[in-house]
Amino acid sequence: MHDDAPLDPFADDPEDPAAALGDLDDEAAPLSMTEREDVLADLSDLEVFRALLEPLGIKGLTVDCTDCGKPHHIDWDLLYGNLRHLLDHGLARVHEPAISAEPSDYVSWEYARGYVDGVIDSEEGHNS
């Protein structure tokens, strides 16, 4: 199986600070059918968001981190990899947000959804 997630920079490093946590993938419970459907819907939404927003210079989405309370700017490929990992392994992959991201290059999930809805409404208006 192909894994689209970024490589672990601490792979095979005996000083890896996360080594004490053990292999978290073994502890993850499988997603319920509802959770799987939600992740598949998110993946589908993400594809549409990227197709419409990337040509406008948007590099990804801003996600509010529940751990630190700060917004994280996450690019399209990392978002996709994280959702695929969640779907395949039942656990979100630990990741680092973009370094020195320009906040104006990212939009919230809600903004992206609203933008897509606006494009659909505009297309329906032209076809009637």
N, C-alpha and C positions, 0 to 999 in steps of 0.2 A: 504494500500500500504506500502511495506517495504522500508525504507529509509536507504541506506548504508552509509550515511555521518556520520562523527564523531558527538558525542553529543556536544551541546553547553555548554561550561564550565560556562557560565553566566546564564543559564536557571533558571528562577524564582528568579534571584538575583535583588533586588530593586536598587542596585548600579550599574547595568549593564551600562557601558559607551555607548553602542550602542542603549540603549532604546530610546534616543532622536531621533533616525533616523526613528522610527516607524517600521511597518511591511513591509519590502521591497518587499516581495513576492506578496503582493496585487497590487503593482505598475508595475509589470513586464508585458510587452506585450507578447503575445504568439509568439513563434518562427515561422518564415515563413517556408514554405515547404522546401526551399533551405537550410535554417539554420538547420532544423531538419535533413535533409539528411546529412549535413556536420557533425553534432554531432554524428549521427549514424555511419558514416564512421570513425570518430575519435574513437568511442567506439570499433569498429571492429579492427582498427589498434592497439589500446591499448592492446586488448586481444592477438594479435599476438606478439607484442613487448614483453609483459610480458612472454608469453610462451617460447619465444626464449632467452630472456635476463636474466630473474630471475634465471634460473639454473646456469648462469655464475656469479652470485653474484650481479647483478645490482638490486638495490632496488627501482628504479623509474626513473623519468625524471627530468631534469633541465629545468625550465621554466624562461625566462627572464621576470621580473615583470615590467610592463609598469608604475606602480605607483612610485616605488622606484628606478627603473633602475638597480636593482641587480638580480642576478640569485637566484631562489628559487628551492630547492631540494624537490620534492614532491613524496611520495611513491605511489606504484601502487593502493592501496585501496583508498587513498584520491583522486587520479586522477579519478578513476572510479566513486567514489561518486560524485565528482564535475560535471562530464559530465552527469551522470544520473539526478542530480538535475537540471542542465541546460535544459536537454531534458524535464523533467517533469514539471518544473516551469518557464522556460523561463529566468532564471536569475542564474548567477554563484553564488555559495555559498561562503561567506566570509570564508577564511581559513588561518591557520598559516602554514608556511613551516616547515619542519622538524627542530628540534632543534639540533644544533651541528652535522649536517649531514656531512659525509665524502664525499666531492665532487666526488671522484673517484668511489663512489658507484652509481652514477647517470649519465645518458647520455642525450643529447638533443634529441628532437623529430626527428630532421633531421638525427642524428647519428643512432637512432633506425630504422628509415625508410631505410637508406642506408644499415644497417646490414641485415634487412629482405630482401631487394633486392638482396644483395650478397648471402644470403642463397638460395633464389629462383633460382638465376642464377647458383649457384653451383649444385643444384639438377637437373636443366634442363641439365646442361653439363654432368652429370653422366647418365642421362636417354637417351642420344642420341647416 
